[in-house]
Amino acid sequence: MPKPHSEEWYAAVVEETVDPGCPIIDAHHHLWESPRRLGPYMLDDLWADTESGHNIEKTVFIECRSGYREDGPEHLKPVGETEFVARVAEESAAKEGSATIAGIVSHADLRLAEGVEEVLAAHEEAGRGLFRGIRHAGPCDTTGTLSNPGRGRPCPYGQDDFRSGMRRLGQLGYTYDTWHFFHQNRDYLALARAVPETTMVLDHFGTPLGIGAYAGKQEEIFVQWKDDIAAIAECPNVIAKLGGLAMPDNGFGWNTREMPPTSEEFVDAQKRYYLHTIDCFGPSRCMFESNFPVDKMSIAYHVMWNGMKKIVQDFTEDEKQEMFYGTAARVYRL
């Protein structure tokens, strides 16, 4: 049998492309040069995925601690990531017919409060017109049973200085992305209510978990998650990203199988999360994401987009256009 995550492993599932002409903005992916679980993931790797059958026209890079400056003031080190991605984005724009990196969401410590403006100005200068917002993520889990428990810091959502930084972010016209775990969704809800002037993008459905301390509790978690998502959707400043549920910590177990899932398996396992979120937020406040290469630990890019298209096959063409393209274009000013 092929080794998991090898090219042979992904090739074990062959599918025709669903609706190949549908224009898509992949609203969430990463790039990194240094080896991680799946090795480096750079422009050629991104293009290998985006050119696997679907009509991916544009993408949005989301921070992942790549290319930070090695010296200089600590609060400005994340600007190195914007510099790095802006160079890659320029290269992506030079190749006609391939996906273009059209937006960059970087990191800044929002606990700097009003002082975050200096960092935002530096990102803006480094971004060559592509800088769109900040992700200061808040995942925090103390069970010691997750493969990615966050960055070892307390969740900042309730801190006054963090909320001041969030307000300044919105006042300057930038977006706020974050990811956290399902048991932090109510803290996120409080944040959304406290900072209504800032457009907030909820990554990865608020990350329902299914391994370690959360193994065997997915149905119980789903009930709580449904209520929390419905409450968050009442905040008009929040946009939902649809995707990012194929991480190992989500508990579907695909990353350890002898072959990756088909799109039908993907639909059977995850459809309820997608449809509930769309029902709560509406298509004009939802955008699809790949979360690659993180979700590549579990599923092939081509198969995953097939699955997402199948999940929303009964929506109108206008509604699908919003979720696959329009919402991301509007929110990230692409």
N, C-alpha and C positions, 0 to 999 in steps of 0.2 A: 504494500500500500504506500502511496506517496506520503512524504513527510509533511505534517501540518505547516501551512504558510509557505510552502514551496510553490513554484509555478505549476508543477504537476498537480498539486493539491487543488489549486483554484481551477485548473483546467478540467478537473473531474466533473464539473457541472457546466454543461453547455446549453445555452438557451438563446432563442431568437429575441431580438430587442423588441420590447413593447413600445409602440408609438415612437418610432425612432426620430421623427421630425420635431417632436415637442422641445421647444427651446427651454434650457435649464440654466439657472444660476445655482451652482453649488455654494451654499451660503456658509460653509464651515469646513475648512481643511487646514492642515498644518504642513510645515516644511522643516526639515532638520538635516544637518550635515553629519552630525555625530551619530554613531551607531546607537540605536535603542533596541527595543524588543524585535523590531522587524528590520533593523538596519537603517541606513540613511534613506531619507525620502525627500528628493529634490525635484526640480522641474520635469526632467525626463520621466521620473517615476509617476508624477502627477499626470503628465500627458498620457502615459501608458494606460492609466486608469480612465481618464476623461475621454480618451479616443477608443474605448472598448465597445462602442456601439451607440451610446446615447449622445444627444445633441447638447453637450455642455459648452455653453458660449462664454460664460464668465464664472469666476470663483471669488470667494472672499477668504483671505488668510486670517486665521485666528491665532493669537499669541500662544506660544508653547515653550518659552524660554530658550529660543534659538538665537545665536549670534550676539548675545549681550556684550556690551563693551567690557573689556577686562580691566580698565582703569578709569580714573575720573570719579566724580561724585557718585555715590551709591544710587541716589534717586534717579540719575540720568543713565545708568547702565542699560535699562531696557530699551533705550532709544537705538541701541545697536541692532536690535531685532528689526526695527522699522527700516534701518539702513540696509540690512541684509535682504529683506524681502522686497524692498523697492528696486534693488538691482535685479532680482529674479523676475519681478513683474515687468520690468522694462524689456527683459529678454523674451518674456512670454508674449508681449505685444508685437514683437517683431516677426512672429511666425503666423502667417495668414492661415486661417482655418482651424487653428488650435485654440483651446481655452485660454483666456486671458485673465490673469490675476488683476481684478479691477478694484479691489478694496483691501485695506489692511486694518485689522483691529489689534492693537498692541497692548502692552501692560504699563500701568503707572500705579504707584501706591496711593490710592485715594485717601488714605489716612493723612496725607499731607494737607488735607483740607484746601483752603484757598491757595496754598503753595503748589498745588498740583498744576496750576496754570503754566508754570515754567516748563514742566515736563511735557505738557500738551503742545506748547509752542515748539519744543525741540522735535517732537514726533511729527508735527505738521511740516516743519522744514525738511526733515529727513525723508518724509513720505512721498515726495515728488508728486503731490496732488492726490495721493491715494489713501492717506490716513483718514479713517472714519470714526474710530472710537477706541474704547478701552475695555479690556477684560481684567478685572481684579476679582478672581474667583474666590469662592468661600467654602470649598468642601472641607468638612471636618468630621472625622469618625474616630472614635476612641476604642472600638472593639478589638483592634489589632488583627482583624480577619479579612481585610480587603487587599487586593493586589495594588490598588492605587488609592490610599486613604487620604489624599490631599497633601498639602505642603507643610504639615506640622504646625500650623498656626491656628489660633482660635478664629472662628467665623467673625468677620468684621461688620456684618450687616447692621448691628444695633449700635455701633459706636458713633458718637456725635461727630468726630473729625472725619470719619469715613463718609457719613451722610453729607457733610459740608462739601467734601470733594466731589461727591455724586452730583450735588446741586450745581456746582461750578461746571462740571462736565456738560450737563444739560444746557446751562445758560450759554455755553460756547458752541452749542449745536452738535455735540458729539453723542454717540450712543454708548450704552453700558451693556456689555455681555457678561454673563457669569454662568458657572456650573456649580452644583452642590449636590448633596444627597437628599433623598425624598424626605427624610426626617427633619430637614432644614427648610422645607417649603413654606412653613408658616412664618419663619423668620424672614424669608424672602418676601412674603406677602406684606409683612409689617414695613419692610423697606420700601416696597412699591407704593404703599399708601403714604409714607413719610416724604417721598421725593417724587411727587407726581409730575414735576416739570421735566424729568429726564426720561428719555425713551430707553426702556430696559428690554433686553433680549434674553429670554430663558433658554439656555442650552440643554439639549439632551433630555427634555421632558422632566427636568428635576430629578433625574437619575434614580428610578426605582431599583432596588438592589435585590440580589438573589443568591449570594454566596456567603460563606463564613457564618457569622451570627444571624444572617438573614436567609440562609438556605431553608427551603421548605415553607417559607412564610410569604410567598409571592401573592397568594390570594388575599391574605390579610393586608399586606402592604398595598395592593391594588385598590382596596376599598378606601383606605386613608388617602392614597394618592389621588383618586378621582375627586374626592371632596376638596382637597387642597388646590388642584388644578382649576376647578370650577370657581373657587374663591379668588385665585390669582387673576383669572380671566376677567373678573369684574373691574380690574384696574386698567383703564384704557391706555395707560402708558406702557403696558407690557406686550411684547411680541413673542410668539412661541416658535422655537425651532423644532422641526419634525425630523428626528433622526438621533443617532448616537446611542441607540439601545442595543448595539451588538458588542459592547465592551464586555470583557470577561466578568466584571463585577455585576453586570445585569443578570447573570445567572442562567443564560440559555444554553451554555455548555458547548456551543458550536466550535470554540477555539481548540477543543481537545478531541474532536471527532476524526474519524478516518477520512471523511470527505466533508467539505463545507455544505451549508444548507442550500436548497433550491429556493427560488423566489416564492414558491407556494408554501414551503415550510416557514419562511420569513413572515409571510402574510398570516398564516395560521397562528403563529406565536405572538405577533406584535400588533396586529390590526386594531385591537381594542384600545391600545394606547393612542394610536394615531387618530382614530375616529372620535374618541372622547375629547381629545384636545381640540380638534377641528370644530367639533360641535360647540365647545365652550368659547373658543376665540373667534371662530369664523374664518373663512379662507383668506380674507384680506389682512388678517393679523397672524398668519402662519407662513413659514418658509421652510423648504426642505434643505437638509444638510446631509453630507456624507460622513463627517467626522473622520475622514481618512487622514493618515493611515491607521489611526487607533482602531477603528472598527474593522480594518482589514485583518485583524487577528482572528476574525470570525467568519467573514463573508467576502466574496468578490464584489468589486465596485459595480460591474455590469449587472450582476444578479440582484444586488441591493436596490438599485434604481428600478429594475423590473418590478420588484416587490412593492416599492412605494407607489409606482404607477398603478399596479393592480389594486392596492388598497383604496385609491381614490377614483377608480374607473367609473363609478356611477355619478360623480360630480359633473357639473356643467363644464364646458370648455373654458368659459370665463373664470370659473372658480379654480380650475386646474392651472390656468395661466397665472393667477395670483400666487398660488402656493409654490409653483415651480420657478416663477420668474418675477412677477410683479411686486410682491411684498419685499423681497430682498433688494430689488432695484430701488424701491422707494425708501426703505429704511436706511440702506447704506449709501444712497445717492450715487448709484452706479450708472 
